[in-house]
Every structure is written in C-alpha cells, then in structure tokens.
Amino acid sequence: MSVWLPSAPCTPRACVETKGATTAPPLAVLRLMTVLVVLLAGITLCPLGRRIPAGWVRLWVRVIVRSAGVRLRVTGPTAPSGGLLMVANHISWLDIPLMAAVRPARMLAKAEIRGWPVAGALTASSGALFIERDRLRALPQTVGKIAEALREGTAVVAFPEGSTWCGKAQGHFRRAVFQAALDAGVPVQPVRLHYRLAGGAASTAPAFVGEDSLLTSVWRVVSARGLVAEVEVQGAIAPGSHPDRRALARAAQPPVVGVH
C-alpha cells in the first residue's frame, strides 16, 4: 500500500449498479464519439496553457460532461483566486472535469495516467503534477512541487482519499497533500462530489473502481439515462486556521452521503 494511493474495498461487482434505465446503443455510441471529439479539441488547445481564458475552460469541461449525457449542478460559493488547494472525494473519471468546472487548475495525478488513451495525453498537456506512487522517498519532493505551484498563484486539485470509492462510502483524507497548503500559506477549498439520477436517487453507475477498465466505466456513463453530477463547493478554509496537516485534512473531509 502507498501513502499516496491506499486501496479501497469497492469493486464493480459489489458496488456498481448494473440495472436501471439505459439509453439506446446508438445514442450511447453518439455520446461516446462526441466526448472523444470534444476531448481531442481540448488537447489541441492545451499547449496554449494559461493563455486560454478560464471561462473557456469551464465551458469546455461542461460540454464534456453534457456530451456524456450527464447534467451538471454546481452549488456553493465561488472558489477564491490565487493559490488554492482544491480537494474532493473521488468516485469517477468524471470528477476531473467536474473540478475544472469549479475552477481550472493543475491536477495532482498518479503517474499511470500518462499511459491512458486520450485522457493521458490530455492530463499531461494540462500541466498535471504526477505522483510516483511506489517511491516513498519522493514524497517530500512532490509536496515541495505542489507548494511551489501554489505559491505561484496556481490552483491545484487533489483527491486526498488516494483511491476511487463507489459513493456508498468514502475513504479518509490522507494528510500529505495538505502539508503543501500549509507550507505555501494558501487556502483549502473542499468540494463534495455526488452522482444521482434525475428522480433524486443516488447512483453508483459513474464509479470507476477496482479492476474496472476506463472504457467500461465510460461506456456505463454514456449508456445511463438521467445521470446528474452534483458539485457542492464548501466554504474555503483560510490559511493559518488549523495548526497542522492532520487537523486541516479533518476539516476538509466532506460528509458521507450514502446511497438510498
């Protein structure tokens, strides 16, 4: 087990819904192709980096989510400008565009993502900070890189659980990444992510857990009917309000909202 990526007990067979309303296969294929086209369009623009207006990035990620057949609901205060550590519970690959809809940011990502088709190229070109999970000695250096990015006024997104959970339960926030916020003296912005059906019932269909392949998870999303992604932005935690990373991680931990 790694301090960066602890294992979660969730598996597709035990946790992910396989029943429920689905779209016709032709519509699911159309959604999948549209998502790929929108992603590829974004990849071509990524070399422009920060010259791309934040409003364009927010629009782009919203189009990605909507193209997958998912409605997006964002509630809560606007994320502050300047250096900011944004943290959220982790359920799905969809979480990444959802967080960019709150505020465009550099992503803290596991090194394995570099090899993913399409998503790997997109993540790398977006300026992601990659973590080598199996190198414990690299931990201080990684925290230092995150702190440096935060001091430069950049927003950084992290999923401190270190692993995806299905949404029926969630893991504890790991403390390491919060040290970067303390070192840089920047606020922490907690965000709670949740997926529901249009009728209000919680859904685990978007979960990307266990031995699930990325393609299987994407297909489950584009095949689903009436998915809604809820993004609840909490109040930012001011720098200096907590004495250490343990207390800061505990304060940023979102409440558990189970499946009913």
N, C-alpha and C positions, 0 to 999 in steps of 0.2 A: 504493500500500500504506500502511496506517495502522499506527502503533506499537501501537495497541490491537487491531487486527484484521488480522494478516497472513494472507495466503492460504494454504490447504492444497492439496496436489495431489490429494486424494481426490475422486472423483466417484461418483455412484450406479452408472454403467455399469461402471466399472473395479473398484470396491471392494465394493459392497454385494451380498450374496448374494441371488439370485433363486430358488434351488432349495432343497429341503428340505421337511420336514413342515409342513403348514399346517392350520389349523383349518377347519371347515366355515363357509361365508359367514354363515349365521345366527348362529353363535356369535361370529364376529368383529364382526358388527353389534351384538350384545348387549353385547360388551365395550366397543365404542366408545361406545355410548349410556350405559353405566354410568360410564365415565370422565368423560363430559361432565356427568352428574348430580352426581358427587362433586366435580368442579371447581367447578361452579356453587354448590354448597352451601358450599364454602370461600370463594368470592368474597363471599357474603352475610355471612360472619363476619369478613372481613378488616378492616372498619372498627373492630373491637374492638382490633386491634393486639396490643400486648404483654399485654393482659388475658386473652388466650387462653392457657391452660396449655401449656407446651412439650410435655407428654405427649400432649395432644390433637392438636397439630400433627404430631407424629411418627406417631401413629395414622392421621391423615388422609392423609398422604403415602404411608404403607404401603398404605392402601386404594386409593389411586390406582394405584400400581404393580401391586398384585394384581388390580385390576379390568381392567387391560390384559392380563392373562394372564401376567404376569412374576413369578417368585418372587424374593424379596429375601434376600440373605445379607450380613449386616454382621459384620465381624470386626475385632479390634483394640481398643485402649484407648478409654475414654470421653473425648470431647472436653472440655477444661477449660472452666470457667465464666469469665465476664468477657470483656473484649475479646479477640477472637480472629480472625485471618485464616485462613480455610479455603480451601485451594487443591486443585485436582484436574485431571487430564487431562479433555479434553472430547470426547465421542463423540456424544451424543444429547440430545434434549429431555428424555429421561428422567433425565438427570444431575441436573436441578434438584430433583425430589422425592427422589432418592437422597441428595443432600447434606443436605436438610432432615431426613431420617431419622437422620442423624448428630447434627445439632444445628440447630434452627430458627435462621435467620439472614437478614440482608438480602442480597439478590442484587446483584452487580455485573453489569449487563446493557446490551447495546447499545440505543441509542435506538429502533431499528427495531422492537423487540419490542412497543412500545406499540401498534402497528397490527395485531398479530396477533389473530385472533378468539379469544375466551375467554382464551387464555394471556396476551394483552396486558393485559387488564383485571385478571387475577389477579396478574400481576407488578407492575403499577403500584400496586395496592391493598395489596400486601405490604410496601411501603416500599423497593422496589428503588432502587439508586443507578444512574442511567442515564448511559451514556457517549456523547458525541457523537464518533463515530469520525473524522470528517473535520476536526475542529478541533484541530490540534496545540497551539495556544496554550491550549486549555482543559485540557491535561494537568496542569499544576501545581494548578489549581483542583480538578480531580477527585480527585487524590491527597490534597489537603487535606480534601475532604469525607469520603473514606474514613477518613483518620486521625482526624477528628473523631468519626465514628461508633464507631471502635474505642476511643477514649478514654472514650466514654460507657458502655463495657462491653458493646457490641453485637458479635455475631459477624457477619462479612461473608464471603460466599462469592464467590470469583473463579475463573475458568478462564484461567490466565495464558498458555496457548497462543494465545489470541485467536481461535481458529477450531476448528471441529469436525473431528476426524480419524476415520477409519473403525474404528480399533482394530488394524489390521495394523501401523501405525506411529503415531508421535505427534510433535508439534512440540516445540520448546524453549520453556521457560517464559520469558516476557517479564518484564523486571525492574521495570517502572514500579510495579506494584501493591505490590511488596514494600517500596518506599520508605515507603508508608503505615504498614506494620507497624513499620518502624524508627523512624519519627517518633513513633508512638504508644507505642512500647515494649511491644508485646504479642507473645504467641507466635504462631507459624505452625503450622497443623495440616494436614499433607499427607494427601491421600486418593487412593487409586488405584481407578479405576472400570474394570470389565471385564464383558463380556457373554458368556455361554456357553449352550450347550444343556444339557438335563438330563443327557445322557450324558457331558458333560465337554468336548466340542469347543467351541472359541471360535466366536463368531458375530458377523458384521458387520450382521446384519439391523436392529438398532436404530439404526444410524448415520444421522445427519441431516447430509448433506454436499453440497457443490457446489450444483447447481441444484435439488436435491431440494425439493419443497414440504412444508410441515408436514403437510398432510393425507395426502400419500403416505407419509411416514415413519410417522405414527401408524397408518395402515392396515396397513403392513408389520408393525408390532409386534403389533397386536391379531389379525392373521392368523397369526402364527407360533405354533408349538407347542413347548412345553418351554423357553422362554427363562428364563434365570436371570441376575439382576443381582448382581454381586459388588462389595461396597464394602469395601475394605481400609483401615482407619484406621491410619495410621502414628503413631509417637511424635511428640508436639508438639516443635517447635523453640523453645527458650527464647529470650526477648529478650536481646540482647547477645551471643549465641553466635557471631554472624558479623559481620564488620566492615562489610560494605556489601551493597547490594541484589543485586549480581551473585552474590556468594557465597551469599546467602540463597536466591536463586532456584535455584541449582545444587543446594543441599542439599535443597530441597523437591521437586525433579523426581523423579517416580516412575519406576521401571524400566520399560522397554518389554517388554510381553508380547505377542508376535505371535500370529497365527492358525495353529494346527496342525491 
